Amino acid sequence: MSGAAAAARFAPQGALTMRTAPALLDEGRRRAAEGDLVVDLAAVTEADSAALALLLDWLRAARAAGHSLKLCNLPQGLASLALLYDLDAVLPREGET
């Protein structure tokens, strides 16, 4: 990285489902708007299609602010959902260019 500041990290914990996603929406948007962001999903214990919608919303917020958003430690179930909905190529992973 050419002297650029390291991306901030955001690590949601627990379930990322239709019941819990709305509570994280604004925090993720705020963080995405502040600068480059890595969303670490290692501590996510459960995820459904609402988690995908949440990640896509944060990605749009980051891009609208001129920042990048990358994902790391995508849970297998969430990766499978992304593949099912043909969104796997849309979700940027940490380490990808």
C-alpha positions in Angstrom: 0.0 0.0 0.0 1.5 3.3 -1.1 1.5 5.1 2.3 -2.3 5.0 2.5 -3.8 4.6 5.9 -4.8 1.1 6.9 -8.4 0.3 6.6 -10.5 0.4 9.7 -11.9 -3.0 10.9 -15.5 -3.7 11.9 -16.3 -7.0 13.5 -20.0 -7.7 14.0 -20.6 -10.5 16.5 -23.3 -13.1 16.9 -26.3 -13.6 14.5 -26.6 -11.5 11.4 -30.2 -12.2 10.5 -33.5 -10.5 9.7 -33.9 -9.9 13.4 -30.5 -8.4 14.1 -29.4 -6.8 10.8 -31.5 -3.6 11.2 -29.7 -2.7 14.5 -26.3 -2.8 12.6 -27.4 -1.0 9.5 -26.6 2.6 10.6 -23.3 1.7 12.3 -22.0 -0.1 9.2 -23.1 2.8 7.0 -21.3 5.3 9.3 -18.1 3.3 9.4 -18.2 2.8 5.6 -18.6 6.5 5.1 -15.7 7.4 7.4 -13.0 5.6 5.3 -11.8 2.3 3.9 -13.2 -0.6 5.9 -12.6 -4.3 6.4 -15.6 -6.1 7.8 -14.4 -9.2 9.7 -17.1 -11.8 10.0 -15.2 -14.3 12.0 -17.5 -13.8 15.1 -20.7 -14.1 13.1 -22.5 -17.2 14.4 -25.5 -17.2 12.1 -26.4 -15.4 8.9 -29.3 -15.3 6.4 -30.2 -13.3 3.3 -30.6 -10.2 5.5 -26.8 -10.4 6.1 -26.2 -10.2 2.4 -28.5 -7.2 2.1 -26.7 -5.6 4.9 -23.2 -6.2 3.4 -24.4 -4.9 0.0 -25.8 -1.7 1.7 -22.5 -1.1 3.4 -20.7 -1.6 0.2 -22.9 1.0 -1.6 -22.3 3.4 1.3 -18.5 3.0 1.1 -18.5 3.4 -2.7 -20.8 6.5 -2.5 -18.3 8.1 -0.1 -15.3 7.1 -2.3 -14.0 4.4 0.0 -13.4 0.7 -0.3 -15.1 -2.1 1.7 -13.6 -5.6 1.9 -14.8 -8.7 3.7 -12.8 -11.3 5.6 -13.7 -14.5 7.3 -16.9 -14.9 5.4 -18.8 -17.8 7.1 -19.4 -20.8 4.8 -23.2 -20.5 5.0 -23.0 -16.8 3.9 -20.6 -17.7 1.1 -23.1 -20.3 -0.1 -25.9 -17.9 0.0 -23.9 -15.3 -2.0 -23.1 -18.0 -4.6 -26.8 -19.1 -4.7 -27.9 -15.5 -5.4 -25.0 -15.0 -7.8 -23.5 -12.3 -5.6 -20.2 -14.0 -4.8 -18.3 -12.0 -7.4 -19.8 -8.7 -6.1 -18.6 -9.1 -2.5 -15.0 -7.9 -2.4 -12.7 -10.0 -0.1 -9.7 -8.8 1.8 -6.5 -9.6 -0.2 -8.2 -9.3 -3.5 -7.2 -6.5 -5.9 
